[in-house]
């Protein structure tokens, strides 16, 4: 178990956001490392309209670091007028996914020599709700927010990210709307409100057309397409991590069919009626768990657990069952890696929380979801720019925080290196489970931890507790 002193700094970006390297001049310096030449060649048409693409993109990327909230403020400082920025963001011909992947590949190339070769690299999928305030926004709908347990106006953003052992970056994303079950109110809106939404004619096959069509694509199908793109771009990863919503037969099949590299899936599982083959019988996971007898106890994690190997659709899988206390709720983790022990599976799976922190940091520091433009192309552009900003921050933070000043790519002693974000999260997770185990028998700790990570006030209070304990340790 990690000590409290290693867990009180949960928000890497937030804790370093006032550092001088987030100033606009430093961001411009970092941008020089991310060559724009492929973009300029692909976007010559934009230059023909009066301004270079890399100039406008650089200005958009540096906005939050220069304390500029809107393009109206930016247009008052620099020569391009606000229409230039709006024209860029509303352009259906720009391949924003291509731009993000160029940054990702450059980041991977620049950080290749600083990778933690012993750490497990994880591809992480998760979705989050982006609230919107206008019903006239193109493609907007009412979507279910599992954190607030209610329907809200907005989009569901499906994100694919990479944890390379040191840093988390976003690789790809898609926006989705939910049609709902009420036929009289498709997408949760009256027909009158749907007709009043902004509509834009796009040429079939253009990039904006494809991204708009994605809103009605099933999220599982979109996830599998993202996975194929990651493989085609030769992204290196050992495990795919998902929550219970995305752990499904389609993903299991896709992972097992990857031939180019050895990859495994670890995901929470909650489909109660799904059948597995155990002892030559078709049983649900609850029936299997009841046949496993008395659970073992993991002293390190203070968890009761079972583990067993099963088959589904002819594929060998491993199931882990865990709970806190005698009356705790059982959770199921499924993996295609049957060689994993219980502790190994849990410690790898906890890396999934880094994407939750990305969502939180992107909202608070980079204004993720704040775009209220009626044009769907602008929504895609805004999120892409935020992903680029996060990649640049991660790039600079990686070398300023985790590497030595004298030899950027040499290893440091453990006493000098800051503990990585996933280690701190794991320590926080363990501390939280210990508290729950002692005080609130029967509470769903996974759901509670998610709410704490996404709630700023709750997270701040918990961090203060750790800080107080650190102070007492120093006094002693």
N, C-alpha and C positions, 0 to 999 in steps of 0.2 A: 504494500500500500504506500502511496506517496505521502510525504509529510505535508502538513497544511501550508508551509511556506512555499511549496511548489504549486499551489493551486489557487492562490488568491488573485493572480493576474489572469483572468479568463479572457478578457477582450484585448487581443494583441493590437489591433489597429487603433482602438479607442485610447489605449494607454499611451500610444506613441504619436497620436494625431497632432499634438502641438509641437512635435519635434521639427526642427528647421527644414528637414528634408521633404516635408510635404508642401513647402512653399512653391509658388508657381515656377520660379527659376530652376529649382531642383527637378521638378517634373519635366520641364523642357529638356534638361540635360539627359534625363533617363530616356525620353522619347527618341533621342539621337541613337540610342542602342537598338531601337525597334525600327529598322529601316522601312521607309514608306515607298520605296521605288516600285514594288509590285502593285501597290495600291494606285500610284499615279498612272501607271501604264493601263490599269484596268478602268480608270476613271478619268480618262482624258476629256470626256464630254463635259465634266464638271468644270475643268480648267477653262474650257472654251466659254464658259459663262462669266469669266472675269477673275476667279480666285482659285488658287491651288487647293486641292483637296486636303493635303497634309496640313496646310495652314489653318483651315477651318476646323479640322479634326483636333489639332493641337489646342486650339482655343476652347473648344467644347470640353476637352478632357481636363484642362486646367481650371475650369470655372470654380468648382468647390474649394480648391486650394487657394484661390485668390479671393475667397469670400464673395463670389458673384453667384446670385441665386437664379437669375433668368437671363436669357439672351438679350432682352431689352437693356439690361445693365451693361452687358458685354458690348453691345453695339454702340454704347455711349463712350466706350474707352478706346476701342480699336476702329480701324477704318471700315471693315465690312459692316453693312447695315443688317438689321435683324432679319430682313427678308432672305439674305444669303444663308443664314443658319436654318431658317424654316424650310427653305427650298431643299437644303441638304437632307434634313430629317424627314421630310415628306416625300422624298424621291423613291418611287417604287422600283427603279432600275438598280439601285445600289444593293449589293450582296453583303448585308451586314454579317451574316454567318461566316462568309469568307474572310471578312476583316477580323473578326474575333479569332478565327483559327490561325490567321497569320500571326497575331500577337501570341497566341498559345504556343505555336511552334517555335517562335523566336525565344519566348521565355524558357521553354524546355532546352533549347540549344545553349542559351546563355548560362543556365544553371546546371548543366549536365555534369560539370566537374565538382559540384558542391553537393551532389545527392548523397543522402544517407543510404548506402548500399545494403545495410543490414535491415532497414525498416521495410515493412510491407507496404507496397504502393496500392492504393485503393481507388477505384472508380465508384463514385457515389451518386445515386439518383434520389431526388426528393422534390416535392412541390411545395409551393407556398402561395398564399393568397395576396394579391395586390389590390388594395381597395381603390375604388374610383368614386368620384363624387358626381359625375355627370352621366345621365342616362343617354345623352346624345353621342357619347363616345362610340366610335365604330366597333362593332363586334362585342361590346361589353354585355355582361349578363349577371344574373344573381348566381353566386357560387357558395358552396357550403364551407364555412370556416370551422375546422375541427377544434381549434384553440378556443374560440368564443362560443362554439356550439350553436351557431345560428347562420342564416343565409345573409350574405352581404353583396353589394354591388361591386363588381370588379372582374379580374381575370385570375385563373390559376396559372402560375408560372412553373413549368417543369424544368428543372435544372440538372445538368450533368456536370459534376466537378471532379477534380483529381487531387488526392492527397498523395504527395510523392515522398512522404517520410519527414518532410520539413515544413512544407507550405501547402495551402489549399488554394486552387484557382478554379475559375469557372471555364469549362470547355465549350458548352453549348446550352441552349435553352429554347423553349417554345412556349407560346401563350395559348391557353385553352379557355373555352366557355362551356357552361353546363346547360344542357337543354331542359332538364327537369322532367318531372312526371305529369305535370298539369298541361294538357294539350291546349287548353284555352289561354294559357300564359306560357308560351314557349320561351325558354331561357329566363323564366321567372319574371317576364315583363308582359304588359298588355300589348295587344296588337298595335294599338295607337302609338305607344312608346317605341315599339320596334320600328314602325314606319318612320318615326321622327329621327331615328339614329342617322348619323353621318354615313353617307355611302359614297364610294369612290370607284370609278371604273378603272380597272387595271388590265393590261394586256395579258392574255393567258400565257403562262409560262415564264413571266417575268418574276423576279425574286420577291417583290411585294405581293404578287398574286399567290405565290406558293406559301408565304408566311401567313397570309390571311386565311388560306384554306386549312392551315394547320390547326386553327382554333376549333374546328369540328372533328379533328382526328382524335381517335382514342389515345389516351395518355400512354397506355402500354405499347401501342404501335409506334407512337412517337419516341418512346424510350428505346425501343429496339432499333429504330433508325439512327438515333444518336450513338448507340453502341457500335453500329456498323461504321459510322463516320470516325469514331475514336480508333477503331481497329485499322481503318483505311489510312489514317494519319499516323499509324505506328506508335500510338501512345502506349507506354509500358505500364502495366499494372498487374498485380497478383490476384486481387479480389475485387468483386463487385459487391457493394453494400447497399441494401435497400430496407425500407420499413415494410410493414405487413401489407400495405396496399399494392406494392409493386412486386412482391415475391409471388410469382405465379409460374404455371407450367411453361408458358411461352418463353419466359426469361431463362428458366432452367434448361430448356431445349437449346436456346440460343447460346448459352454459356458452354454447354457440353459439346456443341457443334463447332466451337472455335478451334481451328486447326493450327493457326499460325503461332500460337503461344499457349502456355499452360495457365489457365485462368479458372478461378472458382467463385462460387456465389455464397455469400452469407447474408441471410435476411430473416427478419421477424416473420412469423407465419401465424395467420389467424383464421384461415378458411376451415371452419369447424367440421363441415360435411365432406371434405376431401378424404379420399381413401388411400391408405398406404398398405403395402404388402408386408406383413410381419408374421413370422412363424407360419407362412403359407396361407395366411388369412387376410382378407381385405378389411381393414379397420381404420377408424378415425384416429387422429393423434390422441384424443382424450381416452379412447379405449386402450390404445397402446400404453399410455402412461399408467393407467390403472393396473396393467399387467406387470409392471416393472418392480412392484414391491416397494420396500421402504427406500426413500430417497437418501442419497449421500449428502454430506454437508461439506461445503467448501469453506474452510476457516478463513482463508485470505479475503474472500468476498462476502462472507457471512450469508451464503446462499444455500438453500437446499436444491438439489438437482438430480435429474436422471439423464442418461444418454443412451442412445441405441441406434442401430443401423437398420434402415428400411429400404423398400423399393417403391418407386412410383413411375408408371409408364416405362417399366423396364430399366430405369436408371437407379443406381445405388445412391442413397442419400443418408445423411446423419441428422438426427433430431436431438436437440438439447432442450430439456424442460427445466425451468428454474423458478424459484419463488423465495420471498422473504417471510420468515416466520411460519408458524403452523397454519395460520389462516390467510396467508398471503395469496395473491392471485398468480396462477401459473402463467408463464410466458414461454413461447416456443420459438426457438431459433433453428432454422433449416440451413444446411450447407451441403454443397456437392463435394467438399473436401472431407472424406471420411477418416483421414489421418489426424485431424485436429482433436486436441483434448478440450475439455470444457473451458478451462481458463484461457487457453489460446484463442478459442472461438470468441469468447467474451471480450478479450483484450483487443482483438482485431476489429470486432464489430463496433466497439466504442468510438472508433475513428469516424463513424458516421455522424457524430455530433458536430464535427467541424463544419458541415454544410449548414447546420442550424445557426452556428455562430456567424457564418457568412451572411445569411439572411438578415440576422439582427444588425450586424455591422453595416451592411449595405443600406439598410433602411435609415439607420441613425446618422451615418457619416456621409453617405453618398446619395441619399434621398431616393432610394429604390421605391418605385411605385408612385412617386409624386407627380409624374407627368400626367397632365389632364388634357392633352391635345385630343381633338376629335378624330384625327387621322391615325389609323392603325399603324401605318408606316412609321410615324413619329414615336409611337409606343415601342416598337421594335428597336428603333435607333437609340432611344433614350436608355433602354436596358443594356444594349450593347456597349454604349459609352461608359456606363457604370461598371460593367465587367472589365473594360479596358482600364479604367481608373483603379479598380481593385488589383488587377494584375501588376500595374506599375507600382502601386504601394507595396504589394507583396514582394516584388523584385527588390526594391530599395531596402525594405525592412529586413529581408532575408540576409542581405550582406552586412547591414549595419548592426544587426542584433545577434545573428548566429555565427558570424565569421570573425576571425581576428583581423585587426587593422594592418598588422605587419605582413601577414600571409593569408590572403582572402580565402583560399580554398584548403587550408591546412586544418586538421582537427585540433580542437582545444580540449583541455581537461574538463571532466564533468563538472568540476566546481566552478568553472568559468562560464560555460555555455548556459544560456537560459534554457529552461525546460521547454520543450516544444508544446504547441497548443494542444495537441491530442493527449499528451501526458497530463497536462494541467486539467483538462476536461475529465480525464479518467480519474484523477485524484478527487476532483469535485464530485464526480459521480459516486465514487466509493464512499466519500464522507456523507453524502446525502442519503445513500442507502443505509448506512449505519445508523443515522439519526432516525430514519423511518422505521427501521427494524426494532429499535429500542422504544420508540414512542407510539407509533401508529400502526399497529398490527392489522394487516388486511388492506392497506391503502395501495393503490396502483402506483408504484414508484416511477415507472417509465413515463406515464402520463404527467405526473407531478414534476418530474425533472424537465420535461419538454416545456411546460408552462413557466418554470423558473428561468430557463435559458432565454425564452422569448419575452419575458416580462422584466423590464429594466429595473423597476423598484424592488422586486423580489430578489433579483440577482445582486443588486447593490447591497441589500441588507445581508445576504449570505456572505458576500465578499468582505464586508465589515467585520463579520464574526471571525473570519480567518485572520484578518489584520490584527484584531484584538488578541487572538491566540499567539500570533507571531510576536507581539509586543511583550506578552507575558513570558514567552520563551527567552527573549532577549534579556528581560529583567532578571530571570533566573540565572 
